[in-house]
Amino acid sequence: MRNILLILFCLMLCCAPTARAEENTLYVKAVENLPEDFIFGMDVSSVTALEKAGVRYRDSAGTERDLFELLKENGVGWIRVRVWVNPYDDEGHGFGGGNNDLATAVEIGKRASAAGQRLLVDFHYSDFWADPGKQMTPRAWEGMNIDEKAEALYQYTAESLTELKNAGADVGMVQIGNETNGKLCGENDWQDIAALMAAGAKAVREIMPDALVCVHFTNPENGDAMRSWANELTSRSLDYDVFATSYYPYWHGTLDNLTRVLSDVREMTGKAVMVAETSYAWTLEDGDFSGNTIGEGGSYEHPWAFSVQGQANAVRDVTDAVVQAGGIGVFYWEGAWVPTGGSTWEENHKLWEEYGTGWASSYAGSYDPDDAGKYYGGCACDNQAMFDFEAKALDSLSVFRLMREGQEAAVVPTAVKDASVNVLLGNALHLPNTVDAVMTDNSHTAISVAWDQASIDRVDIGREGKYTVSGTAAGMPVRCTVTVSARNYLRNAGFESPDTSWRATDLGKTAQLYREEKAVDSKEGKAHWHFYSAPANSVRFTLEQDVKNVPAGTYTYTISVMGGDCGAQTVYSYVLINGTEAARCDTSFTKWNEWHTAVIDDIAVADGDAVTVGLYVECAGPGAWGKIDEASFK
């Protein structure tokens, strides 16, 4: 009898719901028409470096767990691992970013296979990070002509896959290049790029004939570019199976556009399509004293709340967009890249240098002096992991398994959006009574807000400036940015509206000249004026506005510009009074996100004067591009 009771007790323990299941309050809407074999994957390339530095992963109940087993339990059936050729300096110091050489990939592959997961091998064909702006040749291949480089790439791929195969890694897909937007391994001619890709694909077919061959691009917001790259591969008869893109919602357009672009590529090529990288922040806080890519401020889209629920909603909605496109899978990027610990920057820096747990160590400067050599440091995405800063699993990790059946939960506010108010100098301040709350199902509703009187009292409506008023809504902190300024006589000064206040006159053959909505390229807000032209000496235009109802007085005109690849240029703002130029101010386009503001002071306007403000742009460089934003006449 005692033995029977013991058996029953053990069965009760085995069948009892876990603390994780009981405490998980995610709202997850099931994804319709989700294929049974749809790939849910995660890139965890930094895991071995993190564990060497002392990181220990725990489930949401706080129990220490093997990362791969924990991911598998939560529906992550594939693991993605990047591979660099030789991420070490001549003394053997790691470049960082996980120090992802082949030996690291083998270790990750064995652990994934032990947990029942398949492996996506992501060959960067570089000694360090490869992306659209950086496709550097491995040092061992420098000086080779294209035939020699293709042979070296083939041999390297074949040998690497053989080692993975012999180690028992279950390789289901091989990526031949990372974010290869017209560049790969130091080459930028499509004939040479295709030759390298073909060499990689040949190695995959020979060593692992059952594995899928994947090509990888990014910037799906530019659908024409994505289609053109697909056509380049088709025209050269490249042997591959999967066309993949990165999709980071901060910069890469809408989900509807993602679905449309992936659908187009799938129909054009007959290849499978998928998202190879995506992620979303669960907080705007930083965990390792090294700034994050997504943090306070910055011009980027954020379609979901920065919360655990918002992170889950992002993954669910990206998956839905890919399923609608007929795609085969979604991989979350570096979902376990958490801080290594330490209460100061110095403590963290020691670990980044010793174990390679930051995005780059100082040693990487020997290979990449212009980027890693200057800006080495910690993880810039620790707030986008699916674990908190102490490596405890967030409830959002369970979204991969919950998407199949869905999970009902109370629809309650999960985050509140900050407010903003503009006040003319000397006018009364009126704060909103409600703010926009983001609900657990990603719907929005207005909820009441209580503003802190002490912070209201600090707003000086008699002085131009920006002030922050704090408050509380549904128990959550909220802010209102109060901008006190003189009247701006320009209409649509930030290009946020598609109205016709601004007048563009093309004086050359500027290919693209229009208002664009793209927050990441805007100085403020979501829109700006855009230009681009591929041929040299084709950019020449003016952008003007007739200023209406300006009373007599003295004014200042400002306008901001940002851009690059402009070469020799003549760029200046100007003011016309009654058709005659009254003043001008030179400015220039230098590089992305480096804004220059042209300022013209002491503009005297008499009663009845006709005032026109403008910007003249002339650029000689091929591929010249730029953005124009935030004008004022005050």
N, C-alpha and C positions, 0 to 999 in steps of 0.2 A: 504493500500500500504506500509506503514511504517513497519507493522508487517511482510509482505512478504519479504521486503528487509532485515530485521533483520534475518529472518530464512535462507535466501540465504547466508548471511554473515557467519552465524554459520556453515552452511554446508561446506562453503569454508574452514573455519578454521579446521573442523574435517577431511576433505579430503586432506588437504595440507600435503606434505611430511615433516617429522620432520627434525630438524637440524641434528639429529643423522644420518638419512638416507642420507641427502645431503652431509655430510662431510665424511662419511665412504668411504675410498679409498682402502679397502681390495681387494686383488685378491683372489678369492676362486673358486677352481675347484670343480664342483659337484662330489659327491661320487656316483659312479655307483652302481646300484642294492641296494641302501640303503632302507631297509624295512621301511614301514610306521610306524611300532611300535618299531623301534629301539630306545633304551633308551639313551637319552642324560642327564647326571646327573652331579651334582657338590656337593662335600663335602664342607659345610660351617659351620663346627662344632664350630668355634671360634666366630661366629657372635654376639652372645648375650654378650659375654665378651667385645668384641670390641665396641659395641654400648653403653654399660654401661660406658666405658672409654671415650666416646665422639665421636666416629666415626660416620659420617653421609654419607651414600652412595649417589652418584649422577650419573645420566646418562651421556652420552658423550657430551650432550649439556650443562651440568652443573647444571641441575635441581635435587634437592634433591628427592630421591625416596625410596620406600620400597624395600629392597634388593630382596626379593622373587618375587615380582611382576616384577622387572626389569629383573631378570633371566628368568622368564617365558616368557616374551616378546621376549627374545633373544634365545628361543628355548630350554631352560633347563627345562625339564619336571619332573625331579626327583631330590630330595635332599638326600644326605647321611649325617648321623650324627653318630659320635662315642659315645659310652656310656661306662663310667668307673663306677665300683661299688661304690667306696668311695674316690674320689680324694681330700680329705681334711685331714689335720693333726688333732691331738687330740684337738686343740684349735679352729678348724673350719677354718683355713687358707687354701685357695685353692692351689692346686699343680701347676696350670697354664694350658697352652695348651687349654684354653677355659673353664676349670673347668667343664668338660663334664659329669656331673652326670645325673641321669634319669630325674630330674626336668628340666634340660636344654634341654634334648632331647624332652621332652613333649612340651616345649615352641616352639622349632624349628619345631616340627611336626605339631602343630596347625597353625603356620604361613605359612608353606608350603602348607598345605591343603587349607587354605584360599585363597592362590594364585593359586590353581588348580594343585598342584604338589604332586606326590607320594613320599613316604619316604622309604629309605633304612636304616634300623637300624643296625649299626655296633657294635656288642657287642665285646669288647676286653677281657672280663672276667679277668680283672686286675683292680687295683686301679689307674693305669696310663698307659703310652704308652706301647703297645705290638707290637713287631716286631720279626724278626727271631732271633735276639740276645738277646731278652728280653721278656720273657713270665712269668711274676711274678704272684704268687698266690695272690688274694685279701686277705688283712689281716684278714678279718672275716672268711676265709676258711682255714687258715693256720693250720697245724696239722691234717687235716682230711685225712682219707684213701680215696681210689679212689671212693668207693661206696658212702661215705658221701659227697665227693666233687661233684660227679655227681648229687646227689639229691639236693644239695645246688644250683648248676648251673641251674638245671631244675626249681626249685622254683623261683629263681631270674629272669630267663627268662620269665616264665609264668606271674609273678607279674608285671614285667616291661611292657610286651606287653599288659596286661590287662589295665594298667594305660594309655598307649598310645591309646589304643582302646577307652577307656571311654572319653578321651580328644578329640576324633574326628580325630586323625591323620590317614591319608590314607596310611597305611603301605603296601607296595607292595612287599618288600623283606626284609629278615632278615639274617644277616651275623653272623655265629656262630664261632667267632674267627677272629683275624686279623693277616694276614701274618704268618700263622701257619706252617712254614717249619720244620716239625718234632718236634714241641714243642707247648704246649698249657696249659696255666694256671698252670705253674710249672711242668707239666708232659712232659716226652720225650720218653715214650714207646708208640708205635702205638696202642697197645691194650687199654691203658688208654686214649690216645688222642681220639680214636674212641668212647670210652664210654662217654666222655664228650660231644663230638659233637652230639652223638645220644640223649643225654639228652636235649641238646639245641633244636635239630630238633623236638623232641617229644613235647616240649612246644610250638613251633611254630605251629605245626599241630593242637594242641588242641585249642589254643587261636585264631590263625589267619589262618584257614585252606586254605584260598585263597592266602596267601603270599608265595612267593618263598623262599626256604631255600638255602642259599649261603655259600660255603666254600671259603676261601681266602688264596692264597699263593703268593709268589713273586720269583724273580730271574728266569724269563723265559729264560734267556740266557743259563741256564743249563737245556736243554730240557729233558735229562735223569732223572734228579731229579723230574721235574714236572710230567713226566709220571709215575715215581715210586710212587709219592704221590697219584696220581689218582688211581693207582692199589691198594694201601693200603686201600683206601676207598671202592673200589669195592670188594676186598677180604673180607671185614668186613660188606658188604651189608648196608653201611650207607645210610640212607634216606635223600637225598638232591636233589636239582634241578639245581643249577648253580655252576660251577667251575670257579672261578675268579682269576685273577692275577693282581698284580701291574705291571706297565710298565713305568719306568722312562728311557728315551732314553740315558741319561748320562751313565748309568751302565748296562742296561738290554738287550744289544744286538740289532741286526738289526730288522727292521720291517718284513722282509721276515722270519726271524726266529720266530718272534712272531706269525705270521700267521700259520707257520708250526706247532709250538707247540700247539697252541689252536686247530687247526684242528685235530691233533693227539688225543688230550684229548677228544674232542667231539666225534670222531669216536670210541675211545676205550670205553668210558663210556656211550654214549648216552645222556649225560647231556648237558645243555646249557653252553656256555662259554662267558666270557666278561672280560673287563679291569675295575677293581674296583678303580684304582688310576693311574693317569698320570698327568704330568704338564710340563711346559717349561717356561724358563725365557724370559722376554721381555727386560730386561736390566741387566747389571752386577753391577749396582749401588746398594747400601744398603740404606734403608730408616729409620732405627731405631737405628743406632749406635751399632748394634749387628750383627756380621758377618753372611753372608749367606752361605748356603751349596754350591750354585753355584755362584762363583765370579771370580775375576781375578786369573789366575794361576790355578793350580789343574789339575790332569790327569782325564779327563772325555770326553766322546764323545759329540759333539754338531752338529748334522746333519742339523740343521736349524740356521739361523741367530738369534742372541739375539736382537730381535726387536719385535714390535707389530705384524708386518706381519709374522715374523718367528714363533712367538707363535701360530698364527692362522694356519700357515702351519703345525706345529707339531700336533695340534689337528686334523686337517683334515686328515693327513696322517696316524695317529694312528687309527682313525675311519675307514679309508679305509682298513687297515690291518685287523682289527677285522671283518669288513663286509666280506672280502675275506675268513676268517676262518669260516664264518657262525655264528658269534657271535651275541649277543643280545644287547650289549650296551657298552658305555664308560662313566666313571665318572672322572671328573676333580677334582684333590685334592686341597682343601682349596683355591679356586679361589678368595675368598674375604678377605683373611688374610693379611690385610694392616697394616702399622705402626699406632700406636695410637697417634702419634704427640709428639712434644717436641723437643727443639733445642739442647738438651744435652743428654748424656747417663743417667745422674742422673734423669732427668725428665721422660724419658721413663721407667727407672727401677722402679720408684715409681708406675707407672701404671701397669707394669707387676706384681708387687707384690700385689697390691691392687685388681686388677680385673682379673688377670690370663691371660693377653693378650699375654704374651711371651710363648715360647715353654715350659718353666718350671720356677716356682718361687723357691726361696730359701727354701720354706717350703716343697717342694717335696723331699728334702734330707732326711726327716724322713722315707720315703718309699724306695727311690732309691738313697742311699748315694754315690754310685760309679760313677753315671752318672749325674743325675739331681742335686745331692748335690754338685757337683764340677763345672758343666758347665751351670747352670741355666742362663737364659737370655731371650732375645727377640725372635722375629720371624726370623727363618733362611730361610724363603721362601717368604718374602714380594715382592721380584723381580720376583716371579712366579705367583702372583695373576693376575687377569684380570681387575684389577683396579690400577690406579697409586697410588703414595704414599699419595695423598690427597683424596683417595677413589672415584675418578672419573673414570667411566667406560672407558676402552680402546676399541678401535674399534674391537680388537680381540674377545671380548665377543660375537659379533654377528656371529661368525663363526658357532655356533651350528644351527642357523636358515638358514644361507646361504649355508651350505653344501648340502641341499636338491636340490636347483635349481642352485647353483653356482652364482658367481658375477664377471662379467668382469671388469677389470681395467687395466690401463696402466702398462706394464711390464717394470719397471724401477729399478735401483739399490736401495735396501733397507738396505744393509749393505756391508761393505768391510772387507775382511779377512786380518789380519796382516801377514806380510812377515817375512822371516828369511834368514840370509846370514851367511855362515861360511867363515872365512878368516884365512889363515895361517899367522903366525907371520911374519911381515915385507912385506907381499904382498899388492898389491893395493886393495882398497875397490871398489867393483862394485855393486851398488844398482840396483834392478830391475826397469825397466821403466813402468811396469804395475803391478797391483795387482788383485786378484780374487774378483770380486763383486758378491754378492748374490742378485738375482733379486726377484721381488715380487712373481713370480711363483716358486721360489726355484731353478731355473736354475742358472748357473754360467757363467760369461763372464769376460774376461780380460779388464780392463779399465786403462787409463793412470793415473800416480800418480806424484805429485810434492813433492819432499823431501825438508825439511827445512835445509838450508845450515848451520845454527848455530849448529844444533844437529849433522850434519855430521862432523863438525869440532871437536866435542868432542870425536870422536872415535879415540883411540890411537892404531894404528895397530902394534906398537912396544911393547905392553903389553897385556898379556893374560887377558881376561875378557869378560863380556857381556855388550853391549851398546845398547841404544834405540835411533833410529832415527825416528823422527816424520815427518808426511807428510799429504797431503790432496788428496782425490780422489772423484770425483763426489760430492764435497762439504762436504764430511765426513772425519773425522780424521782417520788416519791409522798409524800404527807403523811398524817398521822393527827392529827385534832383530838381532844385529850383534854380532856374537861370534868369538872372536879372540883367536886362540889357536895354540899350536905347533902341528906338524903332529902326528896323532894317527896311529901307525903302525898296529893296529888291523883292520881286515875287519869285516864289519857288527857288529860294536862294541855295538850298541844298539839293535840288534836283529830285526831291522825293516824289513830286507829282509829275505825271506825263503831260502837263499842260504845255502851251506853246509860248511861254514868256521869253524863253531863250531862242535866239536865231543863229543857226550855224550856216556859214557860207564856205563851201569848199572851193579853194582857189587853186588847188592842184588836182591830184587824183587819189585822195585819201580813201582807202577801201572801206573802212568802217568809221562812222562818225555819227554817234547817237547816244541817247540816254540809256544807261545800263543799270539794272538792279542786281547788285552783288555786294553784300555787306562787307566781305573781307577786303574788297578793293576800294571801299568808301572811307573818307576821313571821319565822317559821322553819318549815322543813319544807314539806309540800305541802298541808296542810289547815288549816281554821279554821272558826269558826261565822259564818254569813252571815245578813244580813237586808236586805230591800228592800220598799218599798211605794210605789206611785205616788200615791195620794190623800193630801192633807194630813191631819195629825192622826190617822193610822191606825197608826203604829208605837208600840206599848207592850207590853213583855214583860219577863220575868225569865229568867235563865239560871242554874241552880243545880246544886251538887253537894253531897251529904252526904259529909263526910270521915270515913273509916273508920279505926278503930284508932289514934287519936291519943293518945299517952301524955301525961301531965301535963307542962306546960312552957309556954314563951313562944314564939310563932310570928309569922311575917310572911306576909300574903296579898297576892299581886300578880296582876294581869290586865291585858292590853294591848288597846287598841281603835284602830281606824282607819276612817275613812269620810268621807262628805260629803253635801251637800244636805239637812242635817238641820234647818236653821232653829233656832227656839227649842227647846231640849232640856233634859231632866233626865236625867243619866246619872251613876250612882255604883255603886261596888262596895260590898259589905257582908258582914259576918260575923254569923251567928246562933249564939248559944250557948244550947242548950236551948230553942230557939224564939224567943228574945228577941234583938233587934238589939244587938250589943255594940259595933259600930263601923262607920263608912262612910267612903268617900273619893270626892269628886266628880272626874269626868273629862269628856271631851267628844270628839266627832267633828269634825274640821276639814276635812281634804282627803285625797286619795289618797296613800298611802305615808307619811303623817305619823302615826306611832304614838305613843300616849299610854299610859303605864303607871300605873295606880292602885295605890298602895302603902299597906297598912294594917299598921303595926308594933305590937309589944308586945301581941299577942293572948294573953291568959292562959287556958290550958285546964287544968282540974282533972280528976282521974281520974273517968271515967264520963260526962264532958260529951258531949252530942250537938252536933257542930259542922257547920254548913252555911255554905258560901260562895256568893256570887252576884253578879250584875250586874243592875241595873235600867236599862232604856233606854226613854225616851219622847221622840219627835221630832215636831215640828209640820210640818216642811218637806215639801212634795210631792216625791216621788222620793227620800226619805231612804233611805240605804243605809249599811251598815257591815260590818266584819269584827272578830271577837273571837278572840284567840289567846294562847298562851303564858301559862297561869295557873300559879301555884305556891302551895303552903302548906308552909312550911319553918320 
